[in-house]
Amino acid sequence: MAVTGTEAAGFPEAGAGSAEAGDGWVRAASLGRLAAEGQAVFTGGDRPVVLFHRDGEVFALDNRCPHMGFPLSRGTVDDGVVICHWHHARFDLRSGSTFDLWADDAPAYETRVDGDSVYVRARTRRDPEAYWRRRLHEGMAHDVPLVIVKAVESLLALGVPPRSLAAEAGLFGVRNRDAFGSGLVILTAMAHVAEMVPARTAAFALAQGVSRAAGDTAGAVPHRERQPLEREGLDPATARRWMRRWAASRHRDGAERTLLTLLDGDAGAAADPVFAAIADRVYADGGHTLDFANKAFELADLVGWSGGDGARSVLAAVVPNVVSARGADESAAWRSPVDLVALAAAGEEELPHALRAGRGAATSGGAAPGFPPHRLAALAEALLADDPGGVVRAVLDALATGCPAAAAAQAVAHAAALRIARFGPSNEFGDWDTALHTFSYCQAAHHVVERCGADAPPEVVRTVLHGALSVYQDRFLNVPPARLPEPDGGAALPDSSDALCAALLGAMDAQGNADLAARIAARHHDLGLAPEPLLATLAESVVREDAAFHTFQMLEAGLRLWRQWGGAPQGRVALIAVARYAAAHAPTQRSFSQTVGIVERLRRGDALHEDGGT
């Protein structure tokens, strides 16, 4: 039966002094008129409500279809089912619950009849936070981006902390996929980006992360839980030996049960065994294994280590990555024309001595205070030399003279960022990812060594050596090198933050503007402008795109490297690298941006169905 009736504001709100208004009820319609016409729209409150009179009862739903806002009053009611006439979403007339999971439930309102007056309660029946948490899980389970974006934005608007939302989505991801996938890496990375940018961009970034994590689980085999060994406690030294043994023999069950047993004791002791096992395979899986494991630990930080089994679930998910990885020792490029694997092994033999000497120098006061940025910058430049033996020696000498392992890792990451900032235009497009793999690996090595502390064991610190050799391996990407923007090279560009940020977004609306984007980012930095707008613009330039996995990695790793330099000039390189990489990979179709735009317009109450624009 087609819906008929009035669709105009003709049912005024109850008077402010009435008892009904004080109790949250408003007069919405005349019962006689509603019964005669079958339906009516009441617009006296903050949103239009459609009233239906069926079989002697009165029902009230938000008149905006929750999918994309089309008026339900212009739909059809058949056998207690309301059908929207735009995309044919179907809803239960009584509760507003949808029969189509890609559409949200329509908010339902309580009604009551007093004589000829129909009253509607001015609040919906549902608990908003509980509802949107459920919809977040449903959106992820069925991989529906529109539902995910709505849930993310609604939960953030309700005051749910971004870290909490990312943790909840991350737990869904690890429990519904039998390995730690790229979607969870993006989710964790975007949770970090969200902490550095304004609320709107943060919501966009989190929605991208949650959606990518959901895409990883679509059709995937869920994780099958394993149990710890039936023993009390496991010391870290034994755990490290066992994890390396099981990873070497690709024995997943043994590795996972060992890790879970360790987590039953001291969660903080889990890092050394996992990262040492990964480092047994030099630059495993093109750097991804270390990066993924680092992100698993960072996601466990978001979930929390105390109470429940959330962190255990997260770290268990990375075990398949660890045991299945293939090392660079199986790659011809690392064996010839120079045997980099042999160089790495030789460096690893010296590493314990270098660490002992450096830590002794730091204890005796022989090291330069804090190992200043200019010495780290000099180390980074040394790593760009065309001599792999010299690269290994530069790292070992820095460590032996008091450079903390985490600081050395930061210098290696800076060298990797320089490779991207100087990426030569004569390279093939796919080589951007070669440089990105090294950069994300080196940034992960920095975070890994930091996590393991000042006394990080050599088995973990060797990741810094592996990263330095990968920087050497990428030397061809800077032949010939792109020039870094000169400090005065952007004089023809605007000099205000707003204008520069607008120009940066504009540069990414067309292909081939990597150099222009780099000059804009450099000028913003060189003018000494407050960095926050530039960081937000760089983030927006990525999250608005249908970006590939590596572009999300570049954004997060670059912004975090900039922050690690704490205002030192080396941070300029990180910003240039992010801008060049992002611009080289833009624009895309931006379908996700369209989804976000739809949700934002729905929240404003825009009539999408009346938009005549193109």
Summary of the structure (lengths in Angstrom):
residues: 614
radius of gyration: 28.8
end to end distance: 33.9
largest distance: 92.8
contacts: 2178
relative contact order: 0.08
helix: 58%
strand: 8%
